[in-house]
């Protein structure tokens, strides 16, 4: 394959949570950033670690599940400010 034709994906596949890509060239990694899906599988499918964030783009949903990014959706941040007596200030 020429460098600019390593793989092709159909337009409807570019807005789904995952996109499989079959290519004999490992350089496809460099071009996978142009595919707007949450996960790009190169020469495999449905292989991931439970610590790996999973999610889609556009109509398939914004947000992530699993991993540290997925946990952030369930966290609430709070700031607590306490005025200490002046004699205890460093």
Order of alpha helices (4+ residues) and beta strands (2+ residues): beta-alpha-beta-alpha
